[in-house]
Amino acid sequence: MVSTVATILAFIIALIISTVIIYVVVKLLGETEDIKTALIAALIGTVAYTIVYYLLGTSWIAALIAGIVWLLALQYLYTIGWLKSLIIAVAIWIVTTIVGWFLPTLMGPL
């Protein structure tokens, strides 16, 4: 069983990694906001996915709804349109996937 401290530590590490990835991607795509905006985007994404998955389970519909909420958050935080928020989200997903190959688990081998 995973302890509360380990869970909180894993959340903080994942949040830091997500924030850095979001910050780098949006900078590469020409946005000028600071890292605080990336942190807020990471938090909103985490909360949106957590709530939607809790309510609807792990399904394509839940992923779609949470993804739309996150796109809306990106649009609001970065003052961009649907297309650019989608491009940013896809780029973040690709970079996160690549980073995940090098950091496969936070808790060590299974």
KEBA-151039 format. One line per field, with one value per atom (N, C-alpha, C, O, CB): residue in one letter; atom name; residue number from 1; x, z, y. Coordinates in nm, 3 decimals. Each point is the difference from the previous one (the first is absolute). Glycine has a CB too. Layout:
r <- (A, ...)
a <- (CA, ...)
k <- (NUM, ...)
east <- (X, ...)
up <- (Z, ...)
north <- (Y, ...)
This chain:
r <- (M, M, M, M, M, V, V, V, V, V, S, S, S, S, S, T, T, T, T, T, V, V, V, V, V, A, A, A, A, A, T, T, T, T, T, I, I, I, I, I, L, L, L, L, L, A, A, A, A, A, F, F, F, F, F, I, I, I, I, I, I, I, I, I, I, A, A, A, A, A, L, L, L, L, L, I, I, I, I, I, I, I, I, I, I, S, S, S, S, S, T, T, T, T, T, V, V, V, V, V, I, I, I, I, I, I, I, I, I, I, Y, Y, Y, Y, Y, V, V, V, V, V, V, V, V, V, V, V, V, V, V, V, K, K, K, K, K, L, L, L, L, L, L, L, L, L, L, G, G, G, G, G, E, E, E, E, E, T, T, T, T, T, E, E, E, E, E, D, D, D, D, D, I, I, I, I, I, K, K, K, K, K, T, T, T, T, T, A, A, A, A, A, L, L, L, L, L, I, I, I, I, I, A, A, A, A, A, A, A, A, A, A, L, L, L, L, L, I, I, I, I, I, G, G, G, G, G, T, T, T, T, T, V, V, V, V, V, A, A, A, A, A, Y, Y, Y, Y, Y, T, T, T, T, T, I, I, I, I, I, V, V, V, V, V, Y, Y, Y, Y, Y, Y, Y, Y, Y, Y, L, L, L, L, L, L, L, L, L, L, G, G, G, G, G, T, T, T, T, T, S, S, S, S, S, W, W, W, W, W, I, I, I, I, I, A, A, A, A, A, A, A, A, A, A, L, L, L, L, L, I, I, I, I, I, A, A, A, A, A, G, G, G, G, G, I, I, I, I, I, V, V, V, V, V, W, W, W, W, W, L, L, L, L, L, L, L, L, L, L, A, A, A, A, A, L, L, L, L, L, Q, Q, Q, Q, Q, Y, Y, Y, Y, Y, L, L, L, L, L, Y, Y, Y, Y, Y, T, T, T, T, T, I, I, I, I, I, G, G, G, G, G, W, W, W, W, W, L, L, L, L, L, K, K, K, K, K, S, S, S, S, S, L, L, L, L, L, I, I, I, I, I, I, I, I, I, I, A, A, A, A, A, V, V, V, V, V, A, A, A, A, A, I, I, I, I, I, W, W, W, W, W, I, I, I, I, I, V, V, V, V, V, T, T, T, T, T, T, T, T, T, T, I, I, I, I, I, V, V, V, V, V, G, G, G, G, G, W, W, W, W, W, F, F, F, F, F, L, L, L, L, L, P, P, P, P, P, T, T, T, T, T, L, L, L, L, L, M, M, M, M, M, G, G, G, G, G, P, P, P, P, P, L, L, L, L, L)
a <- (N, CA, C, O, CB, N, CA, C, O, CB, N, CA, C, O, CB, N, CA, C, O, CB, N, CA, C, O, CB, N, CA, C, O, CB, N, CA, C, O, CB, N, CA, C, O, CB, N, CA, C, O, CB, N, CA, C, O, CB, N, CA, C, O, CB, N, CA, C, O, CB, N, CA, C, O, CB, N, CA, C, O, CB, N, CA, C, O, CB, N, CA, C, O, CB, N, CA, C, O, CB, N, CA, C, O, CB, N, CA, C, O, CB, N, CA, C, O, CB, N, CA, C, O, CB, N, CA, C, O, CB, N, CA, C, O, CB, N, CA, C, O, CB, N, CA, C, O, CB, N, CA, C, O, CB, N, CA, C, O, CB, N, CA, C, O, CB, N, CA, C, O, CB, N, CA, C, O, CB, N, CA, C, O, CB, N, CA, C, O, CB, N, CA, C, O, CB, N, CA, C, O, CB, N, CA, C, O, CB, N, CA, C, O, CB, N, CA, C, O, CB, N, CA, C, O, CB, N, CA, C, O, CB, N, CA, C, O, CB, N, CA, C, O, CB, N, CA, C, O, CB, N, CA, C, O, CB, N, CA, C, O, CB, N, CA, C, O, CB, N, CA, C, O, CB, N, CA, C, O, CB, N, CA, C, O, CB, N, CA, C, O, CB, N, CA, C, O, CB, N, CA, C, O, CB, N, CA, C, O, CB, N, CA, C, O, CB, N, CA, C, O, CB, N, CA, C, O, CB, N, CA, C, O, CB, N, CA, C, O, CB, N, CA, C, O, CB, N, CA, C, O, CB, N, CA, C, O, CB, N, CA, C, O, CB, N, CA, C, O, CB, N, CA, C, O, CB, N, CA, C, O, CB, N, CA, C, O, CB, N, CA, C, O, CB, N, CA, C, O, CB, N, CA, C, O, CB, N, CA, C, O, CB, N, CA, C, O, CB, N, CA, C, O, CB, N, CA, C, O, CB, N, CA, C, O, CB, N, CA, C, O, CB, N, CA, C, O, CB, N, CA, C, O, CB, N, CA, C, O, CB, N, CA, C, O, CB, N, CA, C, O, CB, N, CA, C, O, CB, N, CA, C, O, CB, N, CA, C, O, CB, N, CA, C, O, CB, N, CA, C, O, CB, N, CA, C, O, CB, N, CA, C, O, CB, N, CA, C, O, CB, N, CA, C, O, CB, N, CA, C, O, CB, N, CA, C, O, CB, N, CA, C, O, CB, N, CA, C, O, CB, N, CA, C, O, CB, N, CA, C, O, CB, N, CA, C, O, CB, N, CA, C, O, CB, N, CA, C, O, CB, N, CA, C, O, CB, N, CA, C, O, CB, N, CA, C, O, CB, N, CA, C, O, CB, N, CA, C, O, CB, N, CA, C, O, CB, N, CA, C, O, CB, N, CA, C, O, CB, N, CA, C, O, CB, N, CA, C, O, CB, N, CA, C, O, CB, N, CA, C, O, CB, N, CA, C, O, CB)
k <- (1, 1, 1, 1, 1, 2, 2, 2, 2, 2, 3, 3, 3, 3, 3, 4, 4, 4, 4, 4, 5, 5, 5, 5, 5, 6, 6, 6, 6, 6, 7, 7, 7, 7, 7, 8, 8, 8, 8, 8, 9, 9, 9, 9, 9, 10, 10, 10, 10, 10, 11, 11, 11, 11, 11, 12, 12, 12, 12, 12, 13, 13, 13, 13, 13, 14, 14, 14, 14, 14, 15, 15, 15, 15, 15, 16, 16, 16, 16, 16, 17, 17, 17, 17, 17, 18, 18, 18, 18, 18, 19, 19, 19, 19, 19, 20, 20, 20, 20, 20, 21, 21, 21, 21, 21, 22, 22, 22, 22, 22, 23, 23, 23, 23, 23, 24, 24, 24, 24, 24, 25, 25, 25, 25, 25, 26, 26, 26, 26, 26, 27, 27, 27, 27, 27, 28, 28, 28, 28, 28, 29, 29, 29, 29, 29, 30, 30, 30, 30, 30, 31, 31, 31, 31, 31, 32, 32, 32, 32, 32, 33, 33, 33, 33, 33, 34, 34, 34, 34, 34, 35, 35, 35, 35, 35, 36, 36, 36, 36, 36, 37, 37, 37, 37, 37, 38, 38, 38, 38, 38, 39, 39, 39, 39, 39, 40, 40, 40, 40, 40, 41, 41, 41, 41, 41, 42, 42, 42, 42, 42, 43, 43, 43, 43, 43, 44, 44, 44, 44, 44, 45, 45, 45, 45, 45, 46, 46, 46, 46, 46, 47, 47, 47, 47, 47, 48, 48, 48, 48, 48, 49, 49, 49, 49, 49, 50, 50, 50, 50, 50, 51, 51, 51, 51, 51, 52, 52, 52, 52, 52, 53, 53, 53, 53, 53, 54, 54, 54, 54, 54, 55, 55, 55, 55, 55, 56, 56, 56, 56, 56, 57, 57, 57, 57, 57, 58, 58, 58, 58, 58, 59, 59, 59, 59, 59, 60, 60, 60, 60, 60, 61, 61, 61, 61, 61, 62, 62, 62, 62, 62, 63, 63, 63, 63, 63, 64, 64, 64, 64, 64, 65, 65, 65, 65, 65, 66, 66, 66, 66, 66, 67, 67, 67, 67, 67, 68, 68, 68, 68, 68, 69, 69, 69, 69, 69, 70, 70, 70, 70, 70, 71, 71, 71, 71, 71, 72, 72, 72, 72, 72, 73, 73, 73, 73, 73, 74, 74, 74, 74, 74, 75, 75, 75, 75, 75, 76, 76, 76, 76, 76, 77, 77, 77, 77, 77, 78, 78, 78, 78, 78, 79, 79, 79, 79, 79, 80, 80, 80, 80, 80, 81, 81, 81, 81, 81, 82, 82, 82, 82, 82, 83, 83, 83, 83, 83, 84, 84, 84, 84, 84, 85, 85, 85, 85, 85, 86, 86, 86, 86, 86, 87, 87, 87, 87, 87, 88, 88, 88, 88, 88, 89, 89, 89, 89, 89, 90, 90, 90, 90, 90, 91, 91, 91, 91, 91, 92, 92, 92, 92, 92, 93, 93, 93, 93, 93, 94, 94, 94, 94, 94, 95, 95, 95, 95, 95, 96, 96, 96, 96, 96, 97, 97, 97, 97, 97, 98, 98, 98, 98, 98, 99, 99, 99, 99, 99, 100, 100, 100, 100, 100, 101, 101, 101, 101, 101, 102, 102, 102, 102, 102, 103, 103, 103, 103, 103, 104, 104, 104, 104, 104, 105, 105, 105, 105, 105, 106, 106, 106, 106, 106, 107, 107, 107, 107, 107, 108, 108, 108, 108, 108, 109, 109, 109, 109, 109, 110, 110, 110, 110, 110)
east <- (0.083, -0.083, 0.089, 0.100, -0.285, 0.147, 0.078, -0.042, -0.118, 0.141, 0.077, -0.029, -0.049, 0.017, 0.156, -0.233, -0.048, 0.117, -0.011, -0.184, 0.306, 0.118, 0.051, 0.034, 0.027, -0.054, 0.046, -0.094, 0.045, 0.061, -0.235, -0.098, 0.015, -0.002, -0.156, 0.173, 0.018, 0.131, 0.004, -0.136, 0.237, 0.129, -0.009, 0.052, 0.066, -0.184, -0.017, -0.080, 0.032, -0.022, -0.115, -0.081, 0.084, -0.009, -0.194, 0.283, 0.082, 0.104, 0.020, -0.055, 0.099, 0.099, -0.066, 0.052, 0.084, -0.250, -0.072, -0.045, 0.005, -0.081, 0.033, -0.043, 0.117, -0.015, -0.164, 0.294, 0.119, 0.040, 0.028, 0.049, -0.075, 0.036, -0.101, 0.039, 0.070, -0.237, -0.104, 0.012, -0.014, -0.137, 0.177, 0.014, 0.116, -0.015, -0.079, 0.207, 0.117, -0.030, 0.035, 0.118, -0.217, -0.033, -0.095, 0.022, 0.011, -0.138, -0.096, 0.072, -0.021, -0.168, 0.272, 0.071, 0.088, -0.003, 0.001, 0.080, 0.090, -0.079, 0.034, 0.135, -0.274, -0.079, -0.065, 0.008, -0.051, -0.019, -0.066, 0.102, -0.029, -0.160, 0.306, 0.105, 0.045, 0.019, 0.057, -0.059, 0.040, -0.106, 0.032, 0.101, -0.258, -0.108, -0.035, -0.104, 0.015, 0.177, -0.011, -0.079, -0.024, 0.046, -0.064, -0.075, 0.097, 0.116, -0.302, 0.139, 0.089, -0.029, 0.070, -0.051, -0.117, -0.034, 0.113, 0.084, -0.329, 0.245, 0.107, -0.033, -0.102, 0.161, 0.032, -0.014, -0.119, -0.052, 0.299, -0.291, -0.118, -0.124, -0.084, 0.183, -0.108, -0.113, 0.006, -0.103, 0.096, 0.128, 0.016, -0.037, -0.059, 0.241, -0.147, -0.037, -0.151, -0.056, 0.272, -0.282, -0.147, -0.062, -0.096, 0.105, 0.046, -0.050, 0.017, -0.089, 0.145, 0.059, 0.023, -0.097, -0.053, 0.294, -0.265, -0.095, -0.143, -0.070, 0.216, -0.187, -0.135, -0.015, -0.102, 0.086, 0.117, -0.006, -0.011, -0.079, 0.212, -0.054, -0.003, -0.135, -0.057, 0.302, -0.297, -0.129, -0.112, -0.087, 0.169, -0.080, -0.105, -0.001, -0.106, 0.128, 0.094, 0.006, -0.040, -0.070, 0.250, -0.136, -0.033, -0.151, -0.057, 0.280, -0.286, -0.144, -0.079, -0.090, 0.122, 0.001, -0.076, 0.020, -0.097, 0.120, 0.099, 0.022, -0.068, -0.048, 0.266, -0.224, -0.070, -0.150, -0.061, 0.233, -0.229, -0.144, -0.039, -0.105, 0.098, 0.091, -0.038, 0.082, -0.031, -0.040, 0.175, 0.086, 0.100, 0.005, -0.190, 0.265, 0.103, -0.057, 0.007, 0.176, -0.237, -0.058, 0.042, 0.056, -0.252, 0.169, 0.031, -0.083, 0.047, 0.009, -0.180, -0.086, 0.058, 0.002, -0.205, 0.251, 0.060, 0.125, 0.019, -0.108, 0.173, 0.120, -0.036, 0.065, 0.058, -0.225, -0.043, -0.051, 0.037, -0.095, -0.026, -0.055, 0.111, 0.006, -0.224, 0.305, 0.110, 0.094, 0.051, -0.066, 0.038, 0.084, -0.059, 0.073, 0.007, -0.210, -0.067, 0.011, 0.025, -0.184, 0.141, 0.015, 0.141, 0.019, -0.192, 0.272, 0.139, 0.028, 0.074, -0.007, -0.125, 0.015, -0.060, 0.058, -0.065, -0.108, -0.061, 0.091, 0.013, -0.242, 0.291, 0.092, 0.121, 0.041, -0.116, 0.130, 0.113, -0.040, 0.076, 0.016, -0.211, -0.049, -0.009, 0.044, -0.172, 0.073, -0.018, 0.134, 0.025, -0.249, 0.310, 0.126, 0.097, 0.071, -0.103, 0.033, 0.095, -0.064, 0.069, 0.062, -0.260, -0.073, 0.025, 0.051, -0.036, -0.051, 0.020, -0.129, -0.095, 0.341, -0.250, -0.118, 0.003, 0.094, -0.111, -0.087, -0.014, 0.117, 0.058, -0.306, 0.283, 0.103, 0.135, 0.068, -0.191, 0.161, 0.130, -0.001, 0.101, -0.064, -0.148, -0.005, 0.009, 0.060, -0.199, 0.079, 0.010, 0.143, 0.050, -0.289, 0.304, 0.140, 0.088, 0.085, -0.123, 0.019, 0.077, -0.026, 0.094, -0.103, -0.117, -0.035, 0.063, 0.053, -0.268, 0.211, 0.061, 0.151, 0.059, -0.245, 0.248, 0.145, 0.037, 0.098, -0.087, -0.090, 0.024, -0.015, 0.080, -0.163, -0.018, -0.022, 0.119, 0.045, -0.293, 0.300, 0.115, 0.123, 0.067, -0.160, 0.123, 0.117, -0.015, 0.096, -0.060, -0.156, -0.025, 0.020, 0.054, -0.217, 0.119, 0.020, 0.148, 0.044, -0.262, 0.296, 0.144, 0.066, 0.084, -0.085, -0.035, 0.055, -0.038, 0.079, -0.091, -0.110, -0.047, 0.083, 0.006, -0.233, 0.289, 0.088, 0.122, 0.053, -0.132, 0.125, 0.120, -0.032, 0.085, 0.023, -0.229, -0.045, -0.126, -0.108, 0.207, -0.086, -0.120, -0.084, -0.123, 0.245, -0.058, -0.078, 0.066, 0.121, -0.198, -0.003, 0.054, 0.032, 0.082, -0.212, 0.066, 0.014, 0.098, 0.012, -0.244, 0.304, 0.099, -0.060, -0.115, 0.230, -0.038, -0.049, -0.118, -0.014, 0.246, -0.316, -0.120, 0.034, -0.089, -0.049)
up <- (0.000, 0.000, 0.000, 0.071, 0.050, -0.202, -0.013, 0.110, 0.025, -0.276, 0.316, 0.109, -0.055, -0.118, 0.262, -0.056, -0.036, -0.040, -0.095, 0.252, -0.087, -0.031, -0.140, -0.077, 0.322, -0.277, -0.133, -0.109, -0.107, 0.210, -0.076, -0.097, -0.023, -0.114, 0.185, 0.036, -0.011, -0.072, -0.085, 0.297, -0.179, -0.065, -0.150, -0.083, 0.299, -0.250, -0.141, -0.074, -0.114, 0.175, 0.003, -0.060, -0.025, -0.108, 0.223, -0.017, -0.013, -0.111, -0.080, 0.324, -0.249, -0.105, -0.137, -0.094, 0.255, -0.174, -0.128, -0.039, -0.117, 0.164, 0.050, -0.026, -0.049, -0.093, 0.268, -0.113, -0.042, -0.142, -0.083, 0.321, -0.267, -0.134, -0.103, -0.106, 0.204, -0.067, -0.091, -0.024, -0.112, 0.191, 0.028, -0.012, -0.092, -0.087, 0.318, -0.213, -0.084, -0.146, -0.090, 0.286, -0.220, -0.137, -0.063, -0.113, 0.174, 0.010, -0.053, -0.029, -0.106, 0.234, -0.036, -0.017, -0.125, -0.081, 0.330, -0.266, -0.116, -0.130, -0.096, 0.239, -0.147, -0.123, -0.038, -0.116, 0.171, 0.039, -0.035, -0.038, -0.085, 0.240, -0.095, -0.040, -0.144, -0.079, 0.320, -0.274, -0.136, -0.102, -0.117, 0.211, -0.051, -0.091, 0.009, -0.050, 0.072, 0.040, -0.008, 0.108, -0.012, -0.220, 0.336, 0.106, 0.095, 0.012, -0.030, 0.086, 0.083, 0.150, 0.080, -0.271, 0.231, 0.142, 0.077, -0.058, -0.001, 0.192, 0.082, 0.049, -0.035, 0.105, 0.012, 0.047, 0.096, 0.015, -0.041, 0.090, 0.087, -0.080, 0.048, 0.103, -0.273, -0.086, -0.035, -0.003, -0.090, 0.068, -0.029, 0.122, -0.015, -0.150, 0.284, 0.123, 0.016, 0.035, 0.072, -0.132, 0.009, -0.103, 0.030, 0.053, -0.205, -0.105, 0.042, -0.022, -0.154, 0.235, 0.047, 0.110, 0.001, -0.062, 0.155, 0.108, -0.053, 0.041, 0.114, -0.247, -0.055, -0.075, 0.014, -0.033, -0.059, -0.072, 0.094, -0.023, -0.158, 0.287, 0.098, 0.068, 0.012, 0.024, 0.008, 0.069, -0.095, 0.038, 0.114, -0.275, -0.097, -0.027, 0.005, -0.111, 0.076, -0.028, 0.123, -0.014, -0.155, 0.286, 0.122, 0.025, 0.026, 0.070, -0.105, 0.024, -0.104, 0.034, 0.072, -0.233, -0.107, 0.006, -0.016, -0.128, 0.166, 0.011, 0.123, -0.003, -0.115, 0.227, 0.119, -0.029, 0.042, 0.103, -0.216, -0.027, -0.110, 0.008, 0.066, -0.179, -0.117, -0.019, -0.088, -0.015, 0.182, -0.019, -0.111, -0.058, 0.137, -0.106, -0.104, -0.134, -0.037, 0.206, -0.239, -0.132, -0.098, 0.039, 0.066, -0.232, -0.103, 0.022, -0.024, -0.139, 0.208, 0.023, 0.113, -0.010, -0.068, 0.184, 0.111, -0.048, 0.034, 0.130, -0.242, -0.053, -0.091, 0.005, 0.009, -0.095, -0.091, 0.078, -0.029, -0.145, 0.274, 0.080, 0.076, 0.000, 0.023, 0.042, 0.075, -0.095, 0.035, 0.139, -0.291, -0.099, -0.046, -0.016, -0.058, 0.054, -0.039, 0.111, -0.027, -0.119, 0.270, 0.113, 0.003, 0.024, 0.107, -0.155, 0.001, -0.117, 0.016, 0.097, -0.230, -0.114, 0.032, -0.034, -0.124, 0.223, 0.042, 0.098, -0.009, -0.024, 0.124, 0.095, -0.072, 0.030, 0.148, -0.273, -0.078, -0.077, -0.006, -0.014, -0.039, -0.074, 0.091, -0.037, -0.116, 0.270, 0.094, 0.053, 0.002, 0.061, -0.019, 0.062, -0.098, 0.036, 0.123, -0.283, -0.098, -0.104, -0.090, 0.124, -0.023, -0.092, -0.145, -0.081, 0.248, -0.196, -0.134, -0.047, 0.077, -0.030, -0.173, -0.056, 0.015, 0.055, -0.215, 0.108, 0.008, -0.068, 0.057, -0.053, -0.123, -0.078, 0.071, 0.013, -0.225, 0.259, 0.067, 0.133, 0.036, -0.144, 0.180, 0.125, -0.029, 0.077, 0.030, -0.217, -0.039, -0.040, 0.038, -0.115, 0.001, -0.038, 0.123, 0.011, -0.229, 0.312, 0.124, 0.078, 0.049, -0.040, 0.003, 0.074, -0.063, 0.072, -0.002, -0.202, -0.068, 0.019, 0.027, -0.198, 0.158, 0.022, 0.143, 0.021, -0.193, 0.269, 0.140, 0.018, 0.069, 0.008, -0.140, 0.009, -0.058, 0.058, -0.075, -0.097, -0.063, 0.090, 0.024, -0.253, 0.278, 0.087, 0.128, 0.047, -0.143, 0.154, 0.123, -0.024, 0.086, -0.010, -0.190, -0.035, -0.008, 0.051, -0.176, 0.060, -0.012, 0.138, 0.031, -0.261, 0.312, 0.136, 0.079, 0.079, -0.086, -0.014, 0.068, -0.032, 0.082, -0.085, -0.112, -0.035, 0.090, 0.033, -0.271, 0.278, 0.082, 0.149, 0.081, -0.265, 0.220, 0.139, 0.011, 0.027, 0.014, -0.062, -0.011, 0.126, -0.008, -0.159, 0.283, 0.124, 0.106, -0.002, -0.054, 0.145, 0.110, 0.121, 0.083, -0.165, 0.091, 0.120, -0.017, 0.089, -0.033, -0.168, -0.023, -0.077, -0.044, 0.253, -0.226, -0.079, 0.068, 0.122, -0.211, 0.006, 0.054, 0.062, 0.050, -0.220)
north <- (-0.117, 0.117, 0.125, 0.006, -0.132, 0.223, 0.122, 0.097, 0.021, -0.055, 0.094, 0.092, 0.135, 0.031, -0.146, 0.192, 0.134, 0.089, 0.079, -0.104, 0.014, 0.082, -0.034, 0.090, -0.079, -0.139, -0.042, 0.050, 0.040, -0.243, 0.200, 0.048, 0.150, 0.046, -0.228, 0.257, 0.145, 0.032, 0.089, -0.055, -0.105, 0.021, -0.032, 0.075, -0.131, -0.053, -0.037, 0.107, 0.034, -0.278, 0.297, 0.105, 0.125, 0.060, -0.152, 0.132, 0.121, -0.018, 0.092, -0.041, -0.166, -0.025, 0.002, 0.061, -0.199, 0.072, -0.001, 0.140, 0.037, -0.271, 0.312, 0.138, 0.085, 0.079, -0.102, 0.008, 0.075, -0.039, 0.087, -0.074, -0.142, -0.046, 0.051, 0.049, -0.255, 0.196, 0.048, 0.150, 0.047, -0.229, 0.256, 0.146, 0.036, 0.086, -0.060, -0.090, 0.028, -0.034, 0.076, -0.121, -0.069, -0.040, 0.101, 0.044, -0.286, 0.280, 0.097, 0.131, 0.060, -0.168, 0.155, 0.126, -0.002, 0.093, -0.061, -0.138, -0.010, -0.005, 0.069, -0.190, 0.040, -0.012, 0.132, 0.040, -0.280, 0.309, 0.125, 0.108, 0.085, -0.144, 0.057, 0.094, -0.029, 0.093, -0.072, -0.148, -0.037, 0.040, 0.024, -0.214, 0.196, 0.038, 0.149, 0.043, -0.275, 0.310, 0.144, 0.072, 0.120, -0.159, -0.031, 0.068, 0.068, -0.040, -0.129, 0.273, 0.082, -0.009, 0.063, 0.089, -0.230, -0.010, -0.068, -0.069, 0.060, 0.029, -0.055, -0.141, -0.058, 0.290, -0.284, -0.138, -0.017, -0.110, 0.083, 0.137, -0.009, -0.041, -0.075, 0.250, -0.125, -0.037, -0.148, -0.067, 0.300, -0.282, -0.143, -0.084, -0.107, 0.162, -0.008, -0.071, -0.005, -0.104, 0.176, 0.040, 0.003, -0.094, -0.071, 0.309, -0.239, -0.090, -0.146, -0.083, 0.255, -0.204, -0.137, -0.038, -0.111, 0.133, 0.070, -0.027, -0.019, -0.093, 0.225, -0.044, -0.011, -0.132, -0.068, 0.318, -0.286, -0.127, -0.119, -0.092, 0.195, -0.101, -0.109, -0.009, -0.109, 0.136, 0.086, 0.002, -0.043, -0.079, 0.261, -0.130, -0.035, -0.150, -0.063, 0.290, -0.284, -0.143, -0.083, -0.100, 0.143, -0.002, -0.074, -0.001, -0.106, 0.168, 0.053, 0.008, -0.078, -0.077, 0.301, -0.203, -0.067, -0.151, -0.075, 0.279, -0.250, -0.144, -0.059, -0.113, 0.142, 0.048, -0.047, -0.015, -0.098, 0.211, -0.016, -0.003, -0.097, -0.064, 0.298, -0.245, -0.079, -0.127, -0.081, 0.292, -0.229, -0.117, 0.026, 0.108, -0.259, 0.050, 0.014, -0.043, -0.117, 0.077, 0.134, -0.029, 0.109, 0.102, -0.221, 0.095, 0.100, 0.127, 0.111, -0.296, 0.167, 0.116, 0.086, 0.123, -0.254, 0.068, 0.074, 0.074, 0.116, -0.285, 0.102, 0.064, 0.118, 0.104, -0.323, 0.203, 0.107, 0.121, 0.114, -0.286, 0.147, 0.111, 0.071, 0.123, -0.247, 0.048, 0.062, 0.075, 0.106, -0.289, 0.128, 0.066, 0.132, 0.098, -0.321, 0.227, 0.125, 0.104, 0.117, -0.247, 0.086, 0.092, 0.057, 0.120, -0.248, 0.043, 0.046, 0.095, 0.097, -0.312, 0.186, 0.091, 0.137, 0.103, -0.298, 0.195, 0.127, 0.075, 0.122, -0.223, 0.027, 0.063, 0.059, 0.112, -0.274, 0.088, 0.052, 0.126, 0.097, -0.330, 0.230, 0.116, 0.122, 0.109, -0.260, 0.133, 0.110, 0.051, 0.120, -0.214, 0.002, 0.038, 0.066, 0.094, -0.281, 0.139, 0.050, 0.092, 0.048, -0.255, 0.234, 0.086, -0.042, 0.077, 0.113, -0.314, -0.057, -0.064, -0.013, -0.027, 0.000, -0.064, -0.151, -0.057, 0.245, -0.252, -0.146, -0.071, -0.093, 0.120, 0.017, -0.070, 0.006, -0.102, 0.157, 0.062, 0.010, -0.075, -0.062, 0.285, -0.221, -0.076, -0.150, -0.075, 0.257, -0.226, -0.141, -0.036, -0.106, 0.111, 0.083, -0.024, -0.008, -0.088, 0.206, -0.026, -0.001, -0.128, -0.062, 0.313, -0.291, -0.121, -0.124, -0.086, 0.193, -0.117, -0.116, 0.001, -0.104, 0.105, 0.116, 0.010, -0.040, -0.071, 0.254, -0.139, -0.037, -0.151, -0.063, 0.290, -0.284, -0.145, -0.076, -0.099, 0.135, 0.009, -0.067, 0.010, -0.101, 0.154, 0.066, 0.018, -0.080, -0.061, 0.291, -0.229, -0.076, -0.150, -0.069, 0.247, -0.226, -0.141, -0.034, -0.103, 0.103, 0.087, -0.023, 0.004, -0.086, 0.188, -0.006, 0.008, -0.125, -0.050, 0.303, -0.303, -0.119, -0.124, -0.093, 0.191, -0.101, -0.113, -0.002, -0.106, 0.115, 0.110, 0.010, 0.000, -0.036, 0.160, -0.085, 0.000, -0.085, 0.052, 0.178, -0.362, -0.083, -0.011, -0.009, -0.116, 0.126, -0.006, 0.087, 0.022, -0.256, 0.284, 0.078, -0.087, 0.038, 0.157, -0.309, -0.082, -0.114, -0.085, 0.143, -0.063, -0.104, -0.116, 0.007, 0.059, -0.171, -0.114, -0.068, 0.000, -0.034, -0.025, -0.067, -0.132, -0.069, 0.182)
